[in-house]
């Protein structure tokens, strides 16, 4: 066994790093060790908050663009000027509600907002299916009513989110008043 070990050392003879570190290496290393560590938990929370805001903005832009024009289906605006006004009203209302919700976003209510935005995304997907159905059977009143109902459901959902945000704020205020 010793011969085998000696044989290995012979083969690795010129492979060992025997150089001394440069001048000041130990001082630089020690300085790095002594620098205060940043709070990795704080950095993680900042990353998560930034990521959730970015995801919400991307979702909002996708919903807004998707509700404005669909390259595959037919929008309400393509039926008549009255339907164009109706669609414009709903899209603008949804846009305003989303802006209000994003302004209220914080660590306390982000789960409520994210859950609501997931539900909003499902409604948007349903709306895209309705645009395809409307394209196949132009003018079918049942599909038009379903599309308008979808817009109303989205607005109701956003108003529900805003109500939940206000409820959370009130509960937080009441808790803070108890401990003052």
Buried (B, 14 or more C-beta within 10 A) or exposed (E): EEEEEEEEEEEEEEEEEEEEEEEEEEEEEEEEEEEEEEEEEEEEEEEEBEEBEEEBEEBBEEBBEBBEEBEEBBBBBBBEEEBBEBBEEBBEBBBEBBEBBBEBBEEEBBEBBBEBBEBBBEBBEBBBEBBEBBBEEEEEEEBBEBBBEBBEBBBEBBBEBBEBBEEBBEEEEEEEEEEE
